[in-house]
Amino acid sequence: MRTRRGKGEGSISQRPDGRWQVQVDLGRGLDGRRQRKYIYTDTERDAISELKKLHARTVGGHVLTSTTPTVGAYLDAWFAANEDGWKPSTRRSYRDAIDRYLVPAFGPVRLEQFTPLMVQRWLTKHKEEHGARRRIELAHATLRSALSEAVRLQLVPANVAALVRAPKPKRKRQIAPLTVDQASAFLKAAAAHRLGALFSVALACGLRLGEATGLKWEDVDLETGEVQVKQQLQVVDKTLVLQTLKTEKSHRALVLPAVCIEALKAHRKRQLEERLKAGDRWVDTGLIFTTYRQTKEGKGRRMKVGAGLHPRNVLRVFYHLLDSAEPEIPRIRFHDLRHSAASLLIAEGVELVEVSKLLGHSEIRTTSDLYAHLMKPTAAKAARIMDTVLGRG
């Protein structure tokens, strides 16, 4: 005899030995296999009672049981199952978030006992003690991503990390874009340096440091001025690695202004001369911006040149150029060249959607959040134009 119930409600049946069996579906485990739980009682009444107890701990049609792994064990299993598909930087970021923040906070808690309140209290505690920090925001994002997989595997009925909001980190400093005069002074100082074209392209196109140093000659057409931004050079475990860009919109096609095309042509000529001079010491990476003097491969060995640029060395040149500009330019971050490109374009009335495409933002909202304060002059200009149009009558 079997008592039938709806999907997810479990079932009660009498065994040949006279005992009663309660069967409930637990969803799928970490290995993707479906799991079930069985309870045996002497009477039908006891079986119904046991099933009701389980239903009291059911959410969204899924029974919560003590068979789920701890948060720490699940995060380790999730990481191991997915790490091969992540970029090295993503893998390092997730591992750091798990080891430094998530396991110390939630490691022993079983998934079935994990609640949004626990996550919210953790976020609030960090905000009160340290302020809203970017690392906590990333740890929260890691937890949210991991638990979305747990929901898909039916280990838990809901993603508790997605039900709370992490406090947004306060900006440590204001965006400091260059003015038109400062940008001109900076490019004038950079023109005399062998890497001058790098800074010219970065400023004109709003490139990130890794995007600029990751450009290859095959990505640029010096006749049409078209450039494809499709990879970045990053340091991973103390080694320079070329990686694809994070999002689809980060991959973008841009058009270089004439001043950048001329700078790149001069740079290519100089690089060919360096290559001939280096002979067999040259490493053919295909990169536009490369080393010419580099540390030795090993004691007593000849130096190799033509390799990718370490960001630390680019920043050293960058700060030197800021200091040598006339008039001298206050110390800014390399990333502020990207902000400078956006602010200069917005000041000239370029639409925000076009600026967003240039920068490769995944959403125009990101561009708006960063540069909304710069839109006021443009808005005033639009109002004057509209006043002229409407006043014609």
Residue, then its C-alpha position, 0 to 999 in steps of 0.5 A: m500500500r502506498t500513499r501518493r502525494g504531489k511532487g516533492e511531498g514524499s511518499i508513505s508505503q507499507r513494506p512486506d514486513g509490515r513496517w511503514q516507509v517514508q521516502v523523500d527526495l533530497g535533490r541532487g548532491l555535489d556529484g549531480r546524483r539524485q539523493r533520497k532519504y528513507i525513514y521506517t516506522d512501526t505504524e502508519r500514524d508514526a510515518i505520517s508524523e515523520l513526514k509532517k516533521l520533514h515538511a515543516r523543514t521544507v522550502g520551495g518543495h525541497v526538504l532540508t536535511s542534515t545531510t548537506p555539507t558544511v559551507g566550507a566543504y561545499l566551497d572547496a568542492w565548488f572551487a575544485a570542480n570549476e577552477d579549470g574553467w577560470k582565468p588565473s586572476t579569477r581563480r586567485s581572487y576566489r581562492d583568496a575570498i574563500d580562505r580569508y573571509l568565507v571559511p573563517a566566517f561560515g566554514p562549520v555551518r551546514l548549507e541547510q542552516f545557512t540563512p540570509l541573516m548570517v550573511q547580513r550580520w557578517l557584512t554589517k560587522h565588517k562595515e562597522e569595523h573596517g568600513a565597506r571594503r572592495r574585498i568584502e564586496l568581492a567575497h560576497a560576490t564569490l559566495r553568491s556565485a558559489l551558492s547559485e550552483a548549490v541551488r542548481l544542484q538542488l542542495v539548497p532551495a535558495n541563494v541566501a547570499a543573493l537575498v542581501r546586499a553588500p555595502k558599497p565601498k566608499r571611494k578612497r579618492q576622487i577621480a582626478p582627470l587631466t585638464v586639456d592643458q595638462a593632457s597636452a603637457f603630459l603627451k609633450a613630455a611622453a613624446a621624447h620617451r621610447l614608450g611615449a606611444l603607449f601613453s598616447v594610445a592609453l590616454a586617447c583610447g581610455l585603455r586600462l594599463g593591462e590593455a595598453t601593454g597587451l596590444k599586439w601589432e596584429d591588433v592595429d591597422l596603421e593605415t585605417g587607424e583601427v585597433q582591436v582591444k581583445q587581451q590584457l597583460q597581467v601579473v599572475d603568480k609573479t609571471l606576466v601572462l596574456q589573458t582575454l578580457k573579462t567581458e564581451k563588451s570589454h572586447r572592442a574596436l576603436v579608431l585611433p586619432a592621427v596623433c596616435i597613428e603617427a606615434l605608433k609608426a615612429h615606435r614601430k620604426r624604433q622597435l625594428e631598429e632595436r630588434l636588429k640590434a638585439g639579434d638572437r637576444w630578441v624574444d618575438t612576442g608580437l607585442i607593440f610595447t616591449t622591454y629593451r633592457q631586461t634582467k638576465e635570465g640567469k647568472g652568466r646568461r645573455m639578456k633577452v629583450g622584446a618581452g612584455l612590460h611589467p606594470r611596475n616598470v610602466l608606472r615608474v616611467f609614468y610618474h617620471l613623465l608627470d614630474s618632468a612635464e611643464p608645468e609639472i602635473p600632480r601625481i595621479r594614477f595610470h587609471d586616471l588617464r582612462h578617466s581623463a579620456a572620458s572627461l575630455l570627450i564628455a566635455e566636448g559633448v560626446e554622448l555617454v553611450e559612445v563613451s561607454k563603448l570606448l571604455g568597454h563598460s559592461e553597462i552604461r550605468t557604470t559609465s553614468d555612475l562614474y561620470a554623471h557629475l561631468m554631464k552638467p556642462t553638457a546638460a547646460k549646453a543641451a538646454r541652450i540648444m533647446d532654448t534656441v530651437l523652441g524660441r524660433g517661433 
